[in-house]
Amino acid sequence: MNFFEYCISTYAKIFEETMNAVGDERVSQKKAIRDTMISAMREFPNVEAAEIWKAVYSAHMDRKSGIADPDIIQKVISAENSWKKSSGHAFEEMIKLLGNSSLEEYGMRILLQKDLNMMIENQEIANEPRDINWLKEQISSNVFDLYITVRNNDKEYVFGCIQSKTSIRDRVTRDREPSMKAMEAFFWSVAICLDGDFLKMPKFIAMVNGGTSNYRLNGWHGMYVFWDKPTIDRIYPIDINLELFVQHAREAAEDWLHRRQWFNHEWKAGQK
């Protein structure tokens, strides 16, 4: 038996024994990883520890997925990483395409971050220097995925920042802070989410809407979710037409252009 086969069988044996004893998967797999590594290093002293660690990793993957071949595992991981990178960018472009099909007739449009960066470099954005400097900071830190502009007197202004996420649950705490800073800077700050499953938990609803002891202020002007559930304060349902988002964007652009001094976190669509 070589070291790879040893790790596969030893991990499986330790995991099964521990699982039968304690009934806790996390405890069992940590023990299986730890003890298999120690045992294999003692059993195969001439094999580099890093190679044994890779074999233990394969043993863990084998138990979780039924795949033990390292080459296949790496291909799956590569495919997953490729999906994460490409799918996020594709979703951003999808929102841009769907949104602009309705927004353009009202003199508005959604821009990708790279689009806005180029327009700023070409001095095609008419915001005041303070806004331009703030927008440059956001672009450099990649905190917003999309931006929304409005034309007024033949000039184009950025009035909103958009976080576009296929799944925001793991990042909602991190994404909330820059959104609140955008509202402090008197920009319309919203999120568009594909998966709203995380909003089943009261904590996350409060992070969007505010009004609790832990989250006194709302985290966004609005969060737009692709689902068919009723509106929950600042959490709005949308479909492929983005109808409610477009309606709110029109209100936001109007108020931003003419009453920006009041455009803080308290601003809410539909209050006229």
NUTI-841494 format. One record per residue (C-alpha): z, y, x. Coordinates in nm, 2 decimals. Each point is the difference from the previous one (the first is absolute). Example, Ala and Ser with C-alpha at 12.3 -4.5 7.8 and 13.67 -1.06 7.14 Angstrom:
NUTI-841494
@up->0.78	north->-0.45	east->1.23 .
@up->-0.07	north->0.34	east->0.14 .
END
This chain:
NUTI-841494
@up->0.00	north->0.00	east->0.00 .
@up->-0.10	north->0.34	east->0.15 .
@up->0.21	north->0.31	east->-0.05 .
@up->-0.21	north->0.13	east->-0.29 .
@up->0.05	north->-0.32	east->-0.20 .
@up->0.36	north->0.00	east->0.10 .
@up->0.05	north->0.35	east->-0.14 .
@up->-0.17	north->-0.09	east->-0.33 .
@up->0.21	north->-0.31	east->-0.06 .
@up->0.33	north->0.14	east->0.12 .
@up->-0.04	north->0.32	east->-0.20 .
@up->-0.07	north->-0.20	east->-0.32 .
@up->0.29	north->-0.24	east->0.06 .
@up->0.25	north->0.28	east->0.07 .
@up->-0.12	north->0.21	east->-0.30 .
@up->0.02	north->-0.30	east->-0.24 .
@up->0.35	north->-0.10	east->0.12 .
@up->0.13	north->0.36	east->-0.02 .
@up->-0.16	north->0.07	east->-0.34 .
@up->0.16	north->-0.32	east->-0.14 .
@up->0.34	north->0.11	east->0.13 .
@up->0.00	north->0.37	east->-0.09 .
@up->-0.28	north->0.05	east->-0.25 .
@up->-0.10	north->0.34	east->0.15 .
@up->-0.36	north->0.03	east->0.13 .
@up->0.06	north->0.31	east->0.22 .
@up->0.30	north->-0.16	east->0.17 .
@up->-0.18	north->-0.33	east->0.04 .
@up->-0.31	north->0.15	east->0.15 .
@up->0.19	north->0.22	east->0.25 .
@up->0.20	north->-0.30	east->0.11 .
@up->-0.32	north->-0.21	east->0.03 .
@up->-0.17	north->0.27	east->0.21 .
@up->0.30	north->0.05	east->0.23 .
@up->0.09	north->-0.36	east->0.05 .
@up->-0.36	north->-0.12	east->0.04 .
@up->-0.06	north->0.26	east->0.27 .
@up->0.31	north->-0.09	east->0.19 .
@up->-0.07	north->-0.38	east->-0.03 .
@up->-0.36	north->0.04	east->0.11 .
@up->0.08	north->0.22	east->0.30 .
@up->0.24	north->-0.27	east->0.12 .
@up->-0.24	north->-0.29	east->-0.08 .
@up->-0.30	north->0.17	east->0.17 .
@up->0.14	north->0.21	east->0.29 .
@up->-0.35	north->0.03	east->0.16 .
@up->-0.15	north->0.16	east->-0.31 .
@up->0.02	north->0.38	east->-0.01 .
@up->0.24	north->0.13	east->-0.26 .
@up->-0.26	north->0.22	east->-0.16 .
@up->-0.22	north->-0.31	east->-0.07 .
@up->0.29	north->-0.18	east->-0.16 .
@up->0.07	north->0.31	east->-0.21 .
@up->-0.36	north->-0.01	east->-0.12 .
@up->0.04	north->-0.37	east->-0.09 .
@up->0.32	north->0.08	east->-0.20 .
@up->-0.19	north->0.27	east->-0.18 .
@up->-0.27	north->-0.25	east->-0.09 .
@up->0.27	north->-0.24	east->-0.13 .
@up->0.13	north->0.28	east->-0.22 .
@up->-0.35	north->0.08	east->-0.13 .
@up->-0.06	north->-0.37	east->-0.06 .
@up->0.30	north->-0.02	east->-0.22 .
@up->-0.08	north->0.32	east->-0.19 .
@up->-0.37	north->-0.04	east->-0.04 .
@up->-0.10	north->-0.36	east->0.10 .
@up->-0.20	north->0.14	east->0.30 .
@up->0.11	north->-0.09	east->0.35 .
@up->-0.31	north->0.05	east->0.20 .
@up->0.06	north->0.32	east->0.21 .
@up->-0.37	north->0.10	east->-0.01 .
@up->-0.01	north->-0.02	east->-0.37 .
@up->0.33	north->0.19	east->-0.03 .
@up->-0.14	north->0.28	east->0.21 .
@up->-0.31	north->0.02	east->-0.21 .
@up->0.21	north->0.02	east->-0.31 .
@up->0.21	north->0.28	east->0.15 .
@up->-0.31	north->0.18	east->0.12 .
@up->-0.15	north->-0.02	east->-0.34 .
@up->0.33	north->0.13	east->-0.16 .
@up->0.02	north->0.29	east->0.24 .
@up->-0.37	north->0.08	east->-0.06 .
@up->0.06	north->-0.01	east->-0.37 .
@up->0.30	north->0.24	east->0.02 .
@up->-0.19	north->0.25	east->0.21 .
@up->-0.33	north->-0.02	east->-0.20 .
@up->0.15	north->-0.03	east->-0.35 .
@up->0.22	north->0.31	east->0.04 .
@up->-0.30	north->0.21	east->0.11 .
@up->-0.22	north->-0.15	east->-0.27 .
@up->0.26	north->0.09	east->-0.26 .
@up->0.01	north->0.36	east->0.12 .
@up->-0.38	north->0.02	east->-0.02 .
@up->0.01	north->-0.15	east->-0.34 .
@up->0.24	north->0.27	east->-0.13 .
@up->-0.22	north->0.27	east->0.16 .
@up->-0.31	north->-0.14	east->-0.17 .
@up->0.15	north->-0.05	east->-0.34 .
@up->0.19	north->0.33	east->0.01 .
@up->-0.29	north->0.21	east->0.11 .
@up->-0.23	north->-0.14	east->-0.27 .
@up->0.22	north->0.19	east->-0.25 .
@up->0.15	north->0.28	east->0.22 .
@up->-0.32	north->0.16	east->0.12 .
@up->-0.10	north->0.15	east->-0.33 .
@up->0.33	north->0.20	east->0.02 .
@up->-0.07	north->0.12	east->0.35 .
@up->0.24	north->-0.24	east->0.16 .
@up->-0.04	north->-0.30	east->0.24 .
@up->0.21	north->-0.25	east->0.19 .
@up->-0.04	north->-0.02	east->0.38 .
@up->0.08	north->-0.27	east->0.24 .
@up->0.23	north->0.11	east->0.28 .
@up->-0.29	north->-0.01	east->0.25 .
@up->-0.21	north->0.22	east->-0.24 .
@up->0.27	north->0.26	east->-0.02 .
@up->0.05	north->0.00	east->0.38 .
@up->-0.37	north->0.07	east->0.05 .
@up->0.00	north->0.27	east->-0.26 .
@up->0.29	north->0.17	east->0.16 .
@up->-0.16	north->-0.02	east->0.34 .
@up->-0.32	north->0.16	east->-0.15 .
@up->0.21	north->0.27	east->-0.17 .
@up->-0.11	north->-0.11	east->-0.34 .
@up->0.34	north->0.00	east->-0.16 .
@up->0.11	north->0.35	east->-0.13 .
@up->0.38	north->-0.06	east->-0.01 .
@up->0.22	north->0.25	east->0.19 .
@up->0.08	north->-0.07	east->0.36 .
@up->0.35	north->-0.12	east->-0.09 .
@up->-0.15	north->-0.27	east->-0.23 .
@up->-0.26	north->-0.09	east->0.26 .
@up->0.27	north->-0.06	east->0.27 .
@up->0.20	north->-0.21	east->-0.25 .
@up->-0.30	north->-0.20	east->-0.09 .
@up->-0.08	north->-0.07	east->0.36 .
@up->0.35	north->-0.13	east->0.05 .
@up->-0.04	north->-0.24	east->-0.29 .
@up->-0.33	north->-0.13	east->0.13 .
@up->0.14	north->-0.06	east->0.35 .
@up->0.29	north->-0.20	east->-0.15 .
@up->-0.22	north->-0.20	east->-0.25 .
@up->0.25	north->0.05	east->-0.28 .
@up->-0.25	north->0.06	east->-0.28 .
@up->-0.31	north->-0.21	east->-0.06 .
@up->-0.20	north->0.25	east->-0.21 .
@up->-0.01	north->0.37	east->-0.08 .
@up->-0.14	north->0.18	east->-0.30 .
@up->-0.18	north->0.33	east->0.00 .
@up->-0.11	north->0.26	east->-0.26 .
@up->-0.27	north->0.26	east->0.03 .
@up->0.08	north->0.36	east->-0.10 .
@up->-0.23	north->0.30	east->0.06 .
@up->-0.23	north->-0.21	east->0.21 .
@up->0.28	north->-0.11	east->0.23 .
@up->0.16	north->-0.34	east->0.03 .
@up->0.38	north->-0.04	east->0.01 .
@up->0.22	north->-0.30	east->0.05 .
@up->0.26	north->-0.01	east->-0.27 .
@up->0.13	north->-0.35	east->0.00 .
@up->0.09	north->-0.30	east->0.21 .
@up->-0.04	north->-0.36	east->-0.11 .
@up->0.16	north->-0.32	east->0.12 .
@up->-0.23	north->-0.28	east->-0.10 .
@up->0.16	north->-0.35	east->0.02 .
@up->-0.09	north->-0.35	east->-0.10 .
@up->0.37	north->-0.08	east->0.02 .
@up->0.26	north->0.27	east->0.07 .
@up->0.33	north->-0.20	east->-0.04 .
@up->0.07	north->-0.06	east->0.37 .
@up->-0.09	north->0.36	east->0.08 .
@up->0.13	north->0.20	east->-0.30 .
@up->0.31	north->0.13	east->0.19 .
@up->-0.21	north->0.11	east->0.30 .
@up->-0.28	north->0.15	east->-0.22 .
@up->0.24	north->0.19	east->-0.22 .
@up->0.12	north->0.24	east->0.27 .
@up->-0.34	north->0.14	east->0.09 .
@up->-0.08	north->0.04	east->-0.37 .
@up->0.31	north->0.21	east->-0.05 .
@up->-0.10	north->0.21	east->0.30 .
@up->-0.34	north->0.05	east->-0.15 .
@up->0.16	north->0.13	east->-0.32 .
@up->0.22	north->0.23	east->0.20 .
@up->-0.32	north->0.14	east->0.16 .
@up->-0.13	north->0.07	east->-0.36 .
@up->-0.27	north->-0.28	east->0.00 .
@up->-0.06	north->-0.24	east->-0.29 .
@up->0.13	north->-0.33	east->0.13 .
@up->-0.08	north->-0.33	east->-0.18 .
@up->-0.04	north->-0.37	east->0.07 .
@up->-0.26	north->-0.24	east->-0.14 .
@up->0.12	north->-0.36	east->0.00 .
@up->-0.19	north->-0.32	east->-0.07 .
@up->0.31	north->-0.22	east->-0.04 .
@up->0.29	north->0.14	east->-0.20 .
@up->0.21	north->-0.31	east->0.00 .
@up->0.27	north->0.17	east->0.21 .
@up->0.06	north->0.25	east->-0.28 .
@up->0.17	north->-0.27	east->-0.20 .
@up->0.31	north->0.09	east->0.20 .
@up->0.20	north->0.31	east->-0.11 .
@up->0.05	north->0.11	east->0.36 .
@up->-0.37	north->0.05	east->0.06 .
@up->-0.05	north->0.18	east->-0.34 .
@up->0.28	north->0.24	east->0.11 .
@up->-0.17	north->0.05	east->0.33 .
@up->-0.30	north->0.13	east->-0.18 .
@up->0.16	north->0.18	east->-0.29 .
@up->0.33	north->0.12	east->0.15 .
@up->0.30	north->0.08	east->-0.23 .
@up->0.25	north->-0.24	east->0.15 .
@up->0.29	north->0.04	east->0.24 .
@up->-0.19	north->-0.17	east->0.28 .
@up->-0.34	north->0.17	east->-0.07 .
@up->0.07	north->0.33	east->-0.16 .
@up->-0.35	north->0.14	east->0.04 .
@up->-0.33	north->-0.16	east->-0.09 .
@up->-0.19	north->-0.14	east->0.30 .
@up->-0.35	north->0.08	east->-0.13 .
@up->-0.16	north->0.23	east->-0.26 .
@up->-0.14	north->-0.32	east->-0.14 .
@up->-0.07	north->-0.36	east->0.08 .
@up->-0.31	north->-0.16	east->-0.16 .
@up->0.00	north->-0.38	east->-0.04 .
@up->-0.28	north->-0.24	east->-0.10 .
@up->0.19	north->-0.16	east->-0.29 .
@up->0.02	north->0.02	east->-0.37 .
@up->0.37	north->0.09	east->-0.04 .
@up->0.12	north->0.32	east->-0.17 .
@up->0.06	north->0.32	east->0.20 .
@up->0.35	north->0.01	east->0.16 .
@up->0.07	north->0.37	east->0.06 .
@up->-0.22	north->0.06	east->0.31 .
@up->-0.14	north->-0.35	east->0.02 .
@up->-0.33	north->-0.01	east->-0.17 .
@up->-0.24	north->-0.29	east->-0.10 .
@up->-0.36	north->0.03	east->0.11 .
@up->-0.31	north->-0.22	east->-0.02 .
@up->-0.34	north->0.01	east->0.18 .
@up->-0.09	north->0.33	east->-0.16 .
@up->0.31	north->0.18	east->0.15 .
@up->0.00	north->0.21	east->-0.32 .
@up->0.36	north->0.11	east->0.01 .
@up->-0.01	north->0.07	east->0.38 .
@up->-0.31	north->0.22	east->-0.05 .
@up->0.17	north->0.19	east->-0.29 .
@up->0.31	north->0.06	east->0.21 .
@up->-0.21	north->0.10	east->0.30 .
@up->-0.16	north->0.27	east->-0.21 .
@up->0.34	north->0.14	east->-0.11 .
@up->0.13	north->-0.01	east->0.36 .
@up->-0.31	north->0.18	east->0.14 .
@up->0.03	north->0.27	east->-0.26 .
@up->0.37	north->0.06	east->0.07 .
@up->-0.04	north->-0.03	east->0.37 .
@up->-0.27	north->0.27	east->0.01 .
@up->0.17	north->0.25	east->-0.23 .
@up->0.38	north->-0.08	east->0.00 .
@up->0.06	north->-0.17	east->0.33 .
@up->0.33	north->0.16	east->0.05 .
@up->0.14	north->-0.22	east->-0.27 .
@up->-0.17	north->-0.32	east->0.13 .
@up->0.31	north->-0.17	east->0.13 .
@up->0.14	north->-0.35	east->-0.07 .
@up->0.08	north->0.10	east->-0.36 .
@up->-0.36	north->0.05	east->-0.09 .
@up->-0.11	north->-0.27	east->-0.25 .
@up->-0.33	north->-0.06	east->-0.17 .
@up->-0.02	north->0.05	east->-0.38 .
@up->0.28	north->0.26	east->-0.03 .
@up->-0.22	north->0.28	east->-0.13 .
END
